[in-house]
Amino acid sequence: MLKVALAVFLIVHGLVHAILAAAPSPNDPDAKPNSFFTAADRSSLLSQLGLDAAVIRWAGIILVALTTLGFILVGLGILGVPGLSTVWRMLAVVSSCVSLLLLILFWHRWLVVGVLIDIGILIAILWAK
């Protein structure tokens, strides 16, 4: 039962990234949907590097896709899906790191929960070995 709950939690954690990607930028009354992780003005770090708005948008889209897919695969691996059941720990570490990168690059105070979840996943995986 605990295994199923953990798998569902990690799959949902991945899907939350996709849901947020479909949301408008916070605190912007003129924001369009699909701008939370993709609007150029949402990533001060990438904007300071002088990257084009289209590059920033695609970086957000790619990071969201990798994170979402990664956590879905982790959950399936925990459930024992062949081919994933042996690599889910490595996928969890990679997915958490990609998620942390996404959350830091497109930071908003709402994302602190996601950061804490990702750090918790990393600690749990690395501690349990």
C-alpha positions as a Markdown table, in Angstrom:
| # | Residue | x | y | z |
|---|---|---|---|---|
| 1 | Met | 0.0 | 0.0 | 0.0 |
| 2 | Leu | 2.8 | 2.4 | 0.9 |
| 3 | Lys | 4.5 | 1.6 | -2.5 |
| 4 | Val | 1.3 | 2.5 | -4.4 |
| 5 | Ala | 0.9 | 5.8 | -2.3 |
| 6 | Leu | 4.5 | 6.8 | -3.0 |
| 7 | Ala | 4.1 | 6.0 | -6.7 |
| 8 | Val | 0.9 | 8.0 | -7.0 |
| 9 | Phe | 2.5 | 10.9 | -5.0 |
| 10 | Leu | 5.5 | 11.1 | -7.4 |
| 11 | Ile | 3.3 | 10.8 | -10.5 |
| 12 | Val | 1.1 | 13.7 | -9.2 |
| 13 | His | 4.2 | 15.7 | -8.3 |
| 14 | Gly | 5.2 | 15.4 | -12.0 |
| 15 | Leu | 1.8 | 16.3 | -13.3 |
| 16 | Val | 1.7 | 19.4 | -11.1 |
| 17 | His | 4.6 | 20.7 | -13.1 |
| 18 | Ala | 2.5 | 20.3 | -16.3 |
| 19 | Ile | -0.5 | 21.9 | -14.7 |
| 20 | Leu | 1.5 | 24.9 | -13.6 |
| 21 | Ala | 3.0 | 25.2 | -17.1 |
| 22 | Ala | -0.6 | 25.6 | -18.3 |
| 23 | Ala | -1.3 | 28.3 | -15.8 |
| 24 | Pro | -0.9 | 32.1 | -16.4 |
| 25 | Ser | 1.9 | 34.0 | -14.8 |
| 26 | Pro | 1.1 | 34.9 | -11.2 |
| 27 | Asn | 0.4 | 38.5 | -10.2 |
| 28 | Asp | -0.1 | 39.6 | -13.9 |
| 29 | Pro | -3.7 | 40.5 | -14.7 |
| 30 | Asp | -2.8 | 40.4 | -18.4 |
| 31 | Ala | -1.0 | 37.1 | -18.4 |
| 32 | Lys | -2.0 | 34.5 | -20.9 |
| 33 | Pro | -2.4 | 30.8 | -20.0 |
| 34 | Asn | 0.7 | 28.7 | -20.5 |
| 35 | Ser | 3.0 | 31.4 | -19.2 |
| 36 | Phe | 3.9 | 30.3 | -15.7 |
| 37 | Phe | 7.1 | 28.4 | -16.7 |
| 38 | Thr | 7.5 | 29.9 | -20.2 |
| 39 | Ala | 7.1 | 33.7 | -20.2 |
| 40 | Ala | 10.5 | 35.4 | -20.6 |
| 41 | Asp | 9.8 | 37.8 | -17.9 |
| 42 | Arg | 9.2 | 34.9 | -15.4 |
| 43 | Ser | 12.9 | 34.0 | -15.5 |
| 44 | Ser | 15.1 | 36.8 | -14.4 |
| 45 | Leu | 18.1 | 34.5 | -14.4 |
| 46 | Leu | 17.7 | 33.5 | -18.0 |
| 47 | Ser | 16.7 | 37.1 | -19.0 |
| 48 | Gln | 19.9 | 38.4 | -17.4 |
| 49 | Leu | 21.9 | 36.1 | -19.6 |
| 50 | Gly | 20.4 | 38.0 | -22.6 |
| 51 | Leu | 18.6 | 35.0 | -24.0 |
| 52 | Asp | 15.9 | 35.6 | -26.5 |
| 53 | Ala | 12.3 | 35.2 | -25.3 |
| 54 | Ala | 11.7 | 32.2 | -27.6 |
| 55 | Val | 14.8 | 30.4 | -26.1 |
| 56 | Ile | 13.5 | 31.1 | -22.6 |
| 57 | Arg | 10.1 | 29.8 | -23.5 |
| 58 | Trp | 11.5 | 26.6 | -25.1 |
| 59 | Ala | 13.8 | 26.1 | -22.1 |
| 60 | Gly | 10.7 | 26.2 | -19.8 |
| 61 | Ile | 8.7 | 23.8 | -22.0 |
| 62 | Ile | 11.6 | 21.3 | -22.3 |
| 63 | Leu | 12.3 | 21.4 | -18.5 |
| 64 | Val | 8.6 | 20.9 | -17.7 |
| 65 | Ala | 8.3 | 18.0 | -20.2 |
| 66 | Leu | 11.4 | 16.3 | -18.8 |
| 67 | Thr | 10.3 | 16.7 | -15.2 |
| 68 | Thr | 6.7 | 15.5 | -15.8 |
| 69 | Leu | 7.8 | 12.5 | -17.9 |
| 70 | Gly | 10.5 | 11.7 | -15.4 |
| 71 | Phe | 8.3 | 11.6 | -12.4 |
| 72 | Ile | 5.6 | 9.6 | -14.2 |
| 73 | Leu | 8.3 | 7.0 | -15.1 |
| 74 | Val | 9.6 | 7.0 | -11.5 |
| 75 | Gly | 6.1 | 6.2 | -10.3 |
| 76 | Leu | 5.7 | 3.4 | -12.8 |
| 77 | Gly | 9.0 | 2.0 | -11.9 |
| 78 | Ile | 8.0 | 1.9 | -8.2 |
| 79 | Leu | 4.9 | 0.0 | -9.3 |
| 80 | Gly | 7.2 | -2.6 | -10.9 |
| 81 | Val | 6.8 | -1.8 | -14.6 |
| 82 | Pro | 9.5 | -3.9 | -16.3 |
| 83 | Gly | 12.5 | -1.9 | -17.5 |
| 84 | Leu | 11.7 | 0.9 | -15.1 |
| 85 | Ser | 11.7 | -1.1 | -11.8 |
| 86 | Thr | 15.5 | -1.3 | -11.9 |
| 87 | Val | 16.2 | 2.4 | -12.8 |
| 88 | Trp | 13.5 | 4.3 | -10.9 |
| 89 | Arg | 15.9 | 5.6 | -8.2 |
| 90 | Met | 18.3 | 7.1 | -10.8 |
| 91 | Leu | 15.3 | 8.6 | -12.6 |
| 92 | Ala | 14.1 | 10.1 | -9.3 |
| 93 | Val | 17.4 | 11.8 | -8.7 |
| 94 | Val | 17.5 | 13.1 | -12.3 |
| 95 | Ser | 13.9 | 14.2 | -12.3 |
| 96 | Ser | 14.3 | 16.0 | -8.9 |
| 97 | Cys | 17.4 | 17.8 | -10.2 |
| 98 | Val | 15.6 | 18.9 | -13.4 |
| 99 | Ser | 12.6 | 20.0 | -11.4 |
| 100 | Leu | 14.9 | 22.0 | -9.1 |
| 101 | Leu | 16.5 | 23.7 | -12.1 |
| 102 | Leu | 13.1 | 24.5 | -13.5 |
| 103 | Leu | 11.8 | 25.9 | -10.2 |
| 104 | Ile | 14.9 | 28.0 | -9.6 |
| 105 | Leu | 15.0 | 29.4 | -13.2 |
| 106 | Phe | 11.3 | 30.3 | -13.1 |
| 107 | Trp | 11.1 | 31.1 | -9.4 |
| 108 | His | 8.0 | 32.2 | -7.6 |
| 109 | Arg | 7.3 | 32.0 | -3.8 |
| 110 | Trp | 4.6 | 29.5 | -4.5 |
| 111 | Leu | 7.2 | 27.0 | -5.7 |
| 112 | Val | 8.8 | 26.6 | -2.3 |
| 113 | Val | 6.7 | 23.5 | -1.7 |
| 114 | Gly | 8.0 | 21.9 | -4.9 |
| 115 | Val | 11.6 | 22.7 | -3.9 |
| 116 | Leu | 11.1 | 21.0 | -0.5 |
| 117 | Ile | 9.5 | 18.0 | -2.2 |
| 118 | Asp | 12.4 | 17.7 | -4.6 |
| 119 | Ile | 15.0 | 18.0 | -1.8 |
| 120 | Gly | 13.1 | 15.5 | 0.3 |
| 121 | Ile | 13.2 | 13.0 | -2.7 |
| 122 | Leu | 16.9 | 13.5 | -3.1 |
| 123 | Ile | 17.6 | 13.0 | 0.6 |
| 124 | Ala | 15.4 | 9.9 | 0.7 |
| 125 | Ile | 17.0 | 8.4 | -2.4 |
| 126 | Leu | 20.6 | 9.2 | -1.4 |
| 127 | Trp | 20.1 | 8.2 | 2.2 |
| 128 | Ala | 18.5 | 4.9 | 1.3 |
| 129 | Lys | 21.0 | 4.2 | -1.4 |
